[in-house]
């Protein structure tokens, strides 16, 4: 009944034991996993995985780290991949001003263009935002289609920002960092957020929850995050797990897909 709403099974970290990792997750009760391809080098592997394992769905998009590479031709490639019905979201896309692997102007431009493609494709958007809270909120308030749904992946901002994202209709995805000792701000967010606007994720292979912190993360560890959410909410683990599963299904698996996944005409 457990769901990992965001992982990266296509990455090289799982090259040697990907099959074992997925099968271990299934044995430990995972019903769904969403693997997220963040640049063109991963797209084919995402499609291969999601068409090999019925429990695994996919998302593709250009991560802000790679946004300097976004261009009209790449947009057409993405649009072609989005026609696969097991690709259920567009992402992860957004802004990352922590490391600035791509210039900020490139990040903003690619983010806005990809939000438009998500709207044309009638897909929920998976948003990456780090050290770019105000800019992300500003862009989403102007360019985001709340009717399609969307998720703030690996939520790390404060409660005030959470309220703004929730007001726009977003779901907040809680990572394994909620299990860390210094997660007071995130705990406040989980306490406040209605259960129907929460998801749990691993972001595997990154951000392993306690007691696996510092090791390679994997989807089966999402149970530890769900247990912590249940503790914060004062509910049973099974009840919370079922709530999060329904949220995942509503956001990603019950969408009317658009016919037009074309790139916007104005590529700038």
C-alpha positions as CSV (number, residue, x, y, z in Angstrom):
1,X,0.0,0.0,0.0
2,X,3.0,2.3,0.2
3,X,3.9,4.8,-2.5
4,X,7.2,6.5,-3.3
5,X,6.1,9.5,-5.2
6,X,9.5,10.6,-6.4
7,X,12.7,8.6,-7.1
8,X,15.4,8.2,-9.7
9,X,15.6,4.5,-10.6
10,X,17.1,5.4,-14.0
11,X,20.2,6.8,-12.5
12,X,23.6,5.1,-12.6
13,X,23.4,4.5,-8.8
14,X,21.0,1.6,-9.5
15,X,22.7,0.2,-12.6
16,X,24.1,-2.9,-10.9
17,X,21.0,-3.9,-8.9
18,X,18.0,-2.0,-10.2
19,X,15.9,-5.2,-10.6
20,X,16.7,-6.2,-7.0
21,X,15.9,-2.7,-5.7
22,X,12.5,-2.7,-7.4
23,X,11.7,-6.2,-6.4
24,X,12.7,-5.5,-2.8
25,X,10.4,-2.5,-2.7
26,X,7.5,-4.6,-4.0
27,X,8.1,-7.3,-1.4
28,X,8.0,-4.6,1.3
29,X,4.6,-3.3,0.2
30,X,5.2,-0.6,-2.3
31,X,2.3,-0.3,-4.7
32,X,3.5,2.6,-6.8
33,X,6.8,4.3,-7.6
34,X,7.4,7.3,-9.7
35,X,10.8,7.5,-11.4
36,X,11.8,10.9,-12.6
37,X,14.1,11.5,-15.6
38,X,15.9,14.9,-15.3
39,X,17.6,15.2,-18.6
40,X,17.7,13.7,-22.1
41,X,20.3,11.0,-21.2
42,X,17.8,9.4,-18.8
43,X,14.5,9.5,-20.9
44,X,14.9,6.2,-22.7
45,X,15.9,4.4,-19.5
46,X,12.8,5.8,-17.8
47,X,10.6,4.4,-20.5
48,X,12.3,1.1,-20.4
49,X,11.8,0.8,-16.6
50,X,8.1,1.9,-16.6
51,X,7.3,-0.6,-19.4
52,X,9.0,-3.4,-17.5
53,X,7.5,-2.9,-14.0
54,X,3.7,-2.2,-13.8
55,X,4.2,-0.6,-10.3
56,X,6.6,2.0,-11.7
57,X,5.3,5.1,-13.5
58,X,7.4,7.9,-15.0
59,X,8.0,11.6,-15.3
60,X,10.4,13.5,-17.6
61,X,11.5,17.1,-17.8
62,X,14.6,19.2,-17.7
63,X,16.0,19.7,-14.2
64,X,17.0,23.3,-13.4
65,X,20.7,22.1,-13.2
66,X,20.4,21.2,-16.9
67,X,18.2,24.1,-18.1
68,X,21.0,25.7,-20.0
69,X,20.7,22.8,-22.4
70,X,17.0,23.4,-23.0
71,X,16.2,24.4,-26.6
72,X,13.4,23.9,-29.2
73,X,14.7,20.6,-30.5
74,X,14.9,19.2,-26.9
75,X,11.4,20.4,-26.3
76,X,10.2,18.3,-29.3
77,X,12.0,15.3,-28.0
78,X,10.3,15.7,-24.7
79,X,6.9,16.1,-26.3
80,X,7.3,12.8,-28.1
81,X,8.1,11.0,-24.9
82,X,5.1,12.5,-23.2
83,X,2.8,10.5,-25.5
84,X,3.6,7.4,-23.5
85,X,0.6,6.9,-21.2
86,X,2.8,5.7,-18.4
87,X,4.5,9.1,-18.3
88,X,2.1,10.6,-15.8
89,X,3.8,14.0,-15.0
90,X,6.1,16.6,-16.3
91,X,9.2,17.2,-14.2
92,X,11.1,17.8,-12.4
93,X,11.3,21.4,-13.5
94,X,11.9,24.6,-11.6
95,X,14.6,26.7,-10.1
96,X,17.7,25.9,-8.1
97,X,19.7,28.9,-7.0
98,X,21.8,26.9,-4.4
99,X,24.3,25.6,-6.9
100,X,23.5,27.6,-10.0
101,X,24.7,24.9,-12.4
102,X,22.8,26.8,-15.0
103,X,22.5,30.6,-15.2
104,X,19.5,31.9,-13.4
105,X,18.1,33.5,-16.6
106,X,18.3,30.1,-18.3
107,X,16.5,28.4,-15.4
108,X,13.7,30.9,-15.4
109,X,13.3,30.7,-19.2
110,X,13.3,26.9,-19.3
111,X,10.9,26.7,-16.3
112,X,8.3,29.0,-17.9
113,X,8.5,27.2,-21.2
114,X,8.1,23.8,-19.6
115,X,5.2,24.9,-17.5
116,X,3.5,25.8,-20.8
117,X,4.2,22.3,-22.2
118,X,2.8,20.7,-19.1
119,X,-0.4,22.7,-19.6
120,X,-0.6,21.7,-23.3
121,X,-0.1,18.0,-22.3
122,X,-2.6,18.2,-19.4
123,X,0.0,16.8,-17.1
124,X,0.7,17.7,-13.4
125,X,4.0,19.5,-12.9
126,X,6.7,18.3,-10.5
127,X,8.4,21.4,-9.1
128,X,12.0,21.5,-7.9
129,X,12.7,24.7,-5.9
130,X,15.8,25.3,-3.8
131,X,16.9,28.7,-2.5
132,X,14.4,30.2,-5.0
133,X,11.2,30.5,-3.0
134,X,10.1,33.9,-4.0
135,X,10.9,33.5,-7.7
136,X,9.2,30.1,-7.8
137,X,6.1,31.5,-6.2
138,X,6.0,34.5,-8.5
139,X,6.3,32.3,-11.7
140,X,3.8,29.7,-10.6
141,X,1.3,32.3,-9.6
142,X,1.4,33.6,-13.1
143,X,2.1,30.5,-15.3
144,X,0.7,27.5,-13.4
145,X,-2.6,25.9,-14.2
146,X,-4.0,24.8,-10.9
147,X,-6.7,22.7,-12.6
148,X,-4.0,20.2,-13.6
149,X,-2.5,19.6,-10.2
150,X,1.1,19.7,-9.3
151,X,3.5,18.8,-6.5
152,X,6.3,20.7,-4.8
153,X,8.9,17.9,-4.7
154,X,11.2,17.4,-1.7
155,X,9.5,20.2,0.2
156,X,12.1,22.2,2.3
157,X,10.7,25.7,2.8
158,X,8.8,27.1,5.8
159,X,5.2,27.1,6.8
160,X,4.5,30.5,5.3
161,X,5.7,29.4,1.9
162,X,3.7,26.1,2.3
163,X,0.5,28.1,2.7
164,X,1.2,30.0,-0.5
165,X,1.8,26.8,-2.5
166,X,-1.3,25.1,-0.9
167,X,-3.4,28.2,-1.8
168,X,-2.3,27.7,-5.5
169,X,-3.5,24.1,-5.3
170,X,-0.2,22.3,-5.0
171,X,0.5,19.1,-3.1
172,X,3.6,19.0,-0.9
173,X,5.9,16.0,-1.1
174,X,7.7,15.1,2.1
175,X,11.2,13.6,1.8
176,X,13.2,11.5,4.2
177,X,14.6,14.6,5.9
178,X,11.5,14.7,8.0
179,X,13.1,11.9,10.0
180,X,16.2,14.0,10.9
181,X,16.6,15.6,14.3
182,X,16.7,19.2,12.9
183,X,13.5,18.9,10.9
184,X,11.4,21.2,13.1
185,X,10.3,23.5,10.3
186,X,9.2,20.6,8.1
187,X,7.4,19.0,11.0
188,X,5.3,22.2,11.4
189,X,4.5,22.0,7.6
190,X,3.3,18.4,8.0
191,X,1.2,19.3,11.0
192,X,-0.5,22.1,9.2
193,X,-1.0,20.6,5.8
194,X,-4.3,18.6,5.2
195,X,-3.5,15.0,4.6
196,X,-5.1,15.1,1.2
197,X,-2.4,17.6,0.1
198,X,0.6,15.5,1.1
199,X,2.7,12.9,-0.6
200,X,5.8,11.0,0.6
201,X,9.0,10.5,-1.4
202,X,12.5,9.2,-1.2
203,X,14.2,11.1,-3.9
204,X,16.4,8.0,-4.1
205,X,19.3,7.6,-4.5
206,X,19.5,10.9,-2.5
207,X,18.4,11.9,1.0
208,X,18.1,8.6,2.8
209,X,16.0,8.8,5.9
210,X,17.3,8.0,9.4
211,X,18.8,5.4,10.2
212,X,20.1,5.1,6.7
213,X,21.3,8.7,6.4
214,X,24.5,9.0,4.3
215,X,23.8,5.8,2.5
216,X,22.2,5.2,-0.9
217,X,18.5,5.7,-0.6
218,X,15.9,3.4,-2.3
219,X,12.1,3.3,-2.6
220,X,11.6,0.8,0.1
221,X,12.8,3.3,2.6
222,X,9.7,5.5,2.0
223,X,8.0,3.6,4.8
224,X,10.2,5.4,7.3
225,X,9.0,8.7,6.0
226,X,5.4,7.6,6.1
227,X,5.8,6.3,9.6
228,X,7.1,9.8,10.7
229,X,4.2,11.5,8.9
230,X,1.8,9.2,10.8
231,X,3.5,10.0,14.1
232,X,3.3,13.8,13.5
233,X,-0.4,13.5,12.4
234,X,-1.3,11.2,15.3
235,X,-2.7,8.6,13.0
236,X,-1.9,4.9,12.3
237,X,0.7,4.1,9.6
238,X,-1.7,2.1,7.5
239,X,-4.3,4.9,7.5
240,X,-1.8,7.5,6.4
241,X,-0.3,5.1,3.8
242,X,-3.8,4.6,2.3
243,X,-4.4,8.4,2.3
244,X,-1.1,9.0,0.5
245,X,-1.8,6.3,-2.0
246,X,-5.2,7.9,-2.8
247,X,-3.5,11.3,-3.2
248,X,-1.0,9.7,-5.7
249,X,-3.7,8.1,-7.7
250,X,-5.8,11.3,-7.8
251,X,-2.9,13.5,-8.9
252,X,-1.1,11.2,-11.3
253,X,-3.3,8.3,-12.4
254,X,-6.7,9.8,-13.1
255,X,-5.9,12.6,-15.5
256,X,-7.5,13.3,-18.9
257,X,-4.5,13.6,-21.2
258,X,-4.4,16.4,-23.8
259,X,-3.8,15.7,-27.4
260,X,-1.3,18.5,-27.8
261,X,2.1,18.0,-26.2
262,X,3.7,20.3,-28.8
263,X,6.3,22.9,-27.8
264,X,5.0,26.4,-27.5
265,X,5.6,28.4,-30.7
266,X,7.6,31.1,-28.9
267,X,10.9,29.5,-27.9
268,X,12.7,32.8,-27.3
